[in-house]
Amino acid sequence: MFRPTQKSAIPTGPRMTPTITAIDAPVAALGESPVWCTEEAILYWVDIDGKTIHRHDPATNTHEMRSIDGRPGSIALTSERDRLLVASEHQLLGLDWNTGAITPFASLEVPGAGNRLNDGRCDPVGRFVVGSMYADTTAGRTTGTLYRFHHDREVVTLRTHIGVANGLAFDAERERMYFADTPTERVLVFDYEASTGDLSNQRLFFDYQRYPGKPDGACIDDDGCYWSASVYGWTLLRITPNGDVDCRIELPIQKPSMPCFGGANLDTLFVTTIGAGGTIPSEPGRDGFEPGATLAIEGLGVKGVSEPRFAGTTR
């Protein structure tokens, strides 16, 4: 498979001379939710519209996928090896990777109402926080909800009237949670009490109005900086804890959807992108890159943090 390489076209900060490649894996209709498993040295991600979960081993350059009946919006590692938590349509599922068996274990939304689960990830102590959205984004509806799912299966509503839930990230050191409702073009930050999961002190963290695209998925590096995928904007933004843009990396694909750090030293930034899926067609990629490819960015000079696992059971 052709694996093009591109040097970043604009200055990206004193430590950063990134190289961008496309990993050797099928392109996604709507790639999302990349998660790096440190113990296995494996990258997982979802193709929402393709209704598949993907698993890539960079060391052997091997790739596997598992199909499910619904649209998987996000995934999380669990305390059980080779078992994933999957947020799909209106419910949470357990996926046994080895057998492909799916176990539904919690329903969060009313099935058939038009909503589906989207961005989600575990908080620092292993609760799963996930948001929903009205699947037809052209309708402009704000029927989404942000949920916190506990180890004992308690469900707590954190926020309502959401258009498209995105941008979730946790900074354990600064006791913060980040969240973006994509149509608002704003990223919010909250104080997050890990022992209870309580949110407080909501405030504006970053306004996208002066930058290309809109906020989609995100992750945190070990400096506490927030990496935001600028969907429709061909870029990634690295935003400091004070809300200032530290660097901007141009990408060869119009719709990056979510970054995550991985690799042996957690210093490779993987980025999922959107291909033929979604409601608005993607523009053709640049320099030989294909929309829907999963990108690997190296040479950033920064590292990420390990992703927490879901602390409950998915059976």
PLY file of the C-alpha trace (Angstrom):
ply
format ascii 1.0
element vertex 315
property float x
property float y
property float z
element edge 314
property int vertex1
property int vertex2
end_header
0.00 0.00 0.00
1.25 3.49 -0.82
2.30 5.22 2.39
2.97 8.89 1.55
5.04 11.14 3.78
4.62 14.87 4.27
6.67 17.41 6.17
4.64 19.95 8.09
4.28 23.00 5.88
4.30 25.66 8.60
6.34 26.37 11.74
5.07 24.22 14.59
7.14 25.24 17.59
10.83 25.04 18.54
10.85 21.30 19.36
8.71 20.08 16.50
9.76 18.89 13.04
6.95 16.40 12.41
6.73 13.78 9.69
3.28 12.51 8.70
2.58 9.06 7.27
-0.55 6.99 6.69
-0.48 3.67 8.49
-1.00 0.51 6.44
-4.67 -0.11 7.24
-8.02 0.22 5.43
-9.38 3.73 5.10
-12.41 4.46 7.26
-15.73 5.92 6.23
-15.75 7.81 9.55
-12.65 7.10 11.64
-12.81 7.99 15.33
-11.71 7.19 18.88
-8.09 6.02 18.53
-6.88 4.37 21.76
-3.34 3.11 22.37
-2.93 0.07 24.61
0.46 0.43 26.28
0.62 -3.14 27.55
-0.06 -4.68 24.14
1.61 -1.92 22.08
-1.53 -1.95 19.92
-3.63 0.84 18.40
-7.42 0.50 18.38
-9.93 2.77 16.64
-13.46 2.72 15.24
-15.08 3.31 11.87
-18.48 4.68 12.85
-20.25 4.44 9.51
-18.32 1.31 8.57
-19.61 -0.34 11.79
-16.20 -1.81 12.58
-13.57 -1.79 15.31
-9.94 -1.81 14.13
-6.73 -3.07 15.73
-3.26 -2.33 14.34
0.13 -3.64 15.49
2.83 -1.18 14.33
5.65 -3.60 15.21
4.44 -6.28 12.79
2.38 -3.98 10.55
-0.59 -6.32 10.93
-4.21 -5.26 11.03
-7.46 -6.85 12.18
-11.05 -5.65 12.40
-14.30 -6.76 14.02
-17.78 -5.89 12.74
-20.73 -4.95 14.94
-24.40 -4.34 14.16
-24.50 -0.65 15.10
-22.38 2.47 14.71
-19.57 2.50 17.30
-18.93 6.07 18.44
-16.08 5.38 20.86
-14.21 2.65 22.71
-12.26 2.18 25.93
-9.79 -0.36 27.22
-10.99 -2.49 30.12
-9.37 -4.35 33.01
-9.71 -7.57 30.98
-7.13 -8.19 28.27
-8.53 -8.36 24.73
-11.90 -7.00 25.87
-13.15 -3.52 24.91
-15.98 -1.31 26.05
-17.84 -0.03 22.98
-20.32 2.88 22.93
-22.61 2.11 19.99
-25.96 3.62 19.01
-27.94 3.91 22.30
-25.97 1.45 24.47
-22.69 0.21 25.89
-21.33 -3.14 24.72
-18.53 -5.48 25.66
-16.43 -6.79 22.76
-14.34 -9.94 23.17
-11.67 -9.38 20.56
-10.61 -13.01 20.27
-14.08 -14.37 19.56
-15.80 -11.26 18.19
-18.65 -11.86 20.66
-20.69 -8.79 21.64
-22.32 -8.42 25.07
-24.82 -5.54 25.58
-24.64 -4.42 29.21
-26.08 -0.91 29.59
-28.59 1.26 27.71
-28.09 5.04 27.94
-30.44 6.43 25.28
-33.90 5.60 23.98
-33.47 3.34 20.93
-34.96 4.65 17.71
-35.16 8.28 18.84
-32.48 9.46 16.39
-29.63 9.87 18.87
-26.43 7.84 18.95
-23.48 7.73 21.33
-20.37 9.55 20.13
-17.17 10.69 21.86
-16.28 8.88 25.08
-13.31 7.97 27.25
-12.42 6.89 30.78
-11.74 9.38 33.55
-8.59 9.03 35.71
-10.18 6.41 38.01
-11.85 4.35 35.29
-15.39 5.69 34.96
-16.57 5.96 31.37
-17.73 9.43 30.30
-19.58 9.52 26.98
-21.75 11.96 25.07
-24.51 11.52 22.54
-25.71 13.45 19.51
-28.56 13.54 17.01
-27.24 11.38 14.20
-28.38 13.67 11.38
-26.19 16.68 12.05
-27.85 18.70 9.29
-31.03 18.84 11.42
-29.34 21.20 13.90
-30.91 19.45 16.90
-29.44 19.64 20.41
-30.79 16.43 21.90
-27.42 15.08 23.04
-26.48 14.29 26.64
-23.17 13.82 28.44
-23.16 10.79 30.77
-20.84 9.45 33.45
-21.03 5.65 33.73
-19.74 4.23 37.02
-18.11 0.92 37.86
-21.31 -0.23 39.59
-23.32 0.79 36.49
-24.77 3.94 38.01
-25.48 6.47 35.25
-25.17 10.19 36.01
-26.20 12.95 33.59
-23.54 15.66 33.46
-24.87 17.91 30.70
-27.84 18.13 28.31
-28.90 20.06 25.16
-25.77 19.03 23.24
-25.45 19.20 19.46
-22.41 16.95 18.87
-20.53 15.70 21.93
-16.78 15.82 21.31
-13.41 16.95 22.66
-13.43 14.91 25.88
-10.06 14.81 27.64
-8.92 14.55 31.25
-5.91 16.23 32.83
-5.39 14.28 36.05
-2.55 16.50 37.28
-4.57 19.72 37.00
-7.86 17.99 37.90
-9.58 19.12 34.72
-12.07 17.78 32.20
-12.33 19.26 28.70
-15.43 19.05 26.52
-16.55 20.49 23.17
-19.97 20.71 21.57
-18.71 20.89 17.98
-21.35 23.22 16.44
-20.66 25.88 19.11
-16.99 26.05 18.00
-15.95 26.30 21.66
-13.99 24.07 24.02
-15.06 24.20 27.67
-13.02 23.21 30.72
-14.29 22.11 34.13
-12.72 21.34 37.46
-13.03 17.56 37.83
-12.98 15.82 41.19
-11.68 12.34 40.37
-12.76 10.80 43.68
-16.43 11.63 43.01
-16.58 12.48 39.30
-18.15 15.85 40.09
-17.84 18.79 37.70
-17.58 22.43 38.76
-16.37 25.85 37.64
-17.32 25.62 33.97
-15.48 28.17 31.84
-14.47 28.83 28.26
-11.11 27.26 27.45
-10.75 27.94 23.73
-12.78 29.67 21.01
-12.31 28.33 17.46
-13.70 31.41 15.70
-10.24 32.67 14.73
-8.99 29.26 13.61
-9.91 26.91 10.76
-12.39 24.11 11.29
-14.30 23.12 14.41
-13.32 21.19 17.53
-13.63 17.42 17.22
-11.79 14.78 19.27
-8.85 15.59 21.52
-6.16 14.27 23.86
-3.72 15.54 26.48
0.09 15.34 26.40
2.38 15.04 29.41
2.85 18.83 29.51
-0.90 19.20 30.05
-1.43 20.62 26.57
-4.69 19.88 24.75
-4.41 18.53 21.21
-7.58 19.32 19.24
-8.52 17.86 15.86
-9.82 20.70 13.69
-12.46 18.92 11.64
-13.01 20.64 8.25
-9.87 22.68 9.01
-6.98 20.46 7.82
-5.13 21.02 11.10
-4.28 19.93 14.61
-3.95 22.54 17.34
-1.83 22.18 20.47
-3.32 24.43 23.13
-1.54 25.15 26.42
-3.33 24.81 29.80
-3.75 28.61 29.69
-5.74 28.39 26.45
-3.04 29.67 24.09
-2.18 27.99 20.76
1.33 26.61 21.14
1.51 25.17 17.63
-0.59 24.36 14.61
0.15 21.35 12.42
-1.20 21.29 8.89
-2.56 17.92 7.77
-3.08 16.45 4.29
-6.70 15.49 5.07
-9.55 17.97 5.56
-11.37 16.23 8.39
-9.16 14.95 11.20
-11.44 13.52 13.88
-9.33 12.60 16.94
-5.68 12.27 18.02
-4.07 9.95 20.56
-0.49 9.38 21.64
1.02 5.94 21.24
4.13 4.06 20.22
6.82 2.56 22.44
7.58 5.91 24.09
4.11 7.47 23.71
5.67 9.99 21.34
3.82 9.11 18.13
0.58 10.97 17.57
-2.02 8.87 15.77
-4.91 10.73 14.13
-8.11 9.24 12.75
-9.80 11.02 9.85
-13.16 11.05 8.10
-13.54 9.60 4.62
-16.75 8.97 2.71
-18.92 8.87 5.85
-20.76 11.63 7.68
-23.29 14.02 6.22
-20.96 16.32 4.25
-18.54 14.76 1.71
-14.81 15.13 2.44
-12.59 17.05 0.07
-9.90 14.99 -1.69
-6.72 14.53 0.30
-3.47 16.27 -0.55
-0.12 14.82 -1.62
-1.49 11.31 -2.15
-3.23 10.96 1.22
-6.73 9.46 1.19
-9.55 10.75 3.43
-10.32 8.14 6.06
-6.69 7.13 6.49
-5.26 6.86 9.99
-2.21 9.10 10.29
0.96 8.69 12.35
2.85 11.88 13.23
6.42 11.56 14.51
9.11 14.05 15.47
6.90 16.16 17.73
9.29 16.15 20.69
6.45 15.64 23.19
4.88 12.57 24.77
1.41 11.57 25.78
0.01 9.81 28.83
-1.36 6.26 29.13
-5.10 5.88 28.66
-7.05 4.77 31.77
-9.01 1.51 31.59
-12.66 1.05 32.46
-12.69 -0.24 36.02
-15.99 -2.12 35.85
-17.07 -5.24 34.03
-18.59 -5.32 30.54
-20.30 -8.70 30.96
0 1
1 2
2 3
3 4
4 5
5 6
6 7
7 8
8 9
9 10
10 11
11 12
12 13
13 14
14 15
15 16
16 17
17 18
18 19
19 20
20 21
21 22
22 23
23 24
24 25
25 26
26 27
27 28
28 29
29 30
30 31
31 32
32 33
33 34
34 35
35 36
36 37
37 38
38 39
39 40
40 41
41 42
42 43
43 44
44 45
45 46
46 47
47 48
48 49
49 50
50 51
51 52
52 53
53 54
54 55
55 56
56 57
57 58
58 59
59 60
60 61
61 62
62 63
63 64
64 65
65 66
66 67
67 68
68 69
69 70
70 71
71 72
72 73
73 74
74 75
75 76
76 77
77 78
78 79
79 80
80 81
81 82
82 83
83 84
84 85
85 86
86 87
87 88
88 89
89 90
90 91
91 92
92 93
93 94
94 95
95 96
96 97
97 98
98 99
99 100
100 101
101 102
102 103
103 104
104 105
105 106
106 107
107 108
108 109
109 110
110 111
111 112
112 113
113 114
114 115
115 116
116 117
117 118
118 119
119 120
120 121
121 122
122 123
123 124
124 125
125 126
126 127
127 128
128 129
129 130
130 131
131 132
132 133
133 134
134 135
135 136
136 137
137 138
138 139
139 140
140 141
141 142
142 143
143 144
144 145
145 146
146 147
147 148
148 149
149 150
150 151
151 152
152 153
153 154
154 155
155 156
156 157
157 158
158 159
159 160
160 161
161 162
162 163
163 164
164 165
165 166
166 167
167 168
168 169
169 170
170 171
171 172
172 173
173 174
174 175
175 176
176 177
177 178
178 179
179 180
180 181
181 182
182 183
183 184
184 185
185 186
186 187
187 188
188 189
189 190
190 191
191 192
192 193
193 194
194 195
195 196
196 197
197 198
198 199
199 200
200 201
201 202
202 203
203 204
204 205
205 206
206 207
207 208
208 209
209 210
210 211
211 212
212 213
213 214
214 215
215 216
216 217
217 218
218 219
219 220
220 221
221 222
222 223
223 224
224 225
225 226
226 227
227 228
228 229
229 230
230 231
231 232
232 233
233 234
234 235
235 236
236 237
237 238
238 239
239 240
240 241
241 242
242 243
243 244
244 245
245 246
246 247
247 248
248 249
249 250
250 251
251 252
252 253
253 254
254 255
255 256
256 257
257 258
258 259
259 260
260 261
261 262
262 263
263 264
264 265
265 266
266 267
267 268
268 269
269 270
270 271
271 272
272 273
273 274
274 275
275 276
276 277
277 278
278 279
279 280
280 281
281 282
282 283
283 284
284 285
285 286
286 287
287 288
288 289
289 290
290 291
291 292
292 293
293 294
294 295
295 296
296 297
297 298
298 299
299 300
300 301
301 302
302 303
303 304
304 305
305 306
306 307
307 308
308 309
309 310
310 311
311 312
312 313
313 314
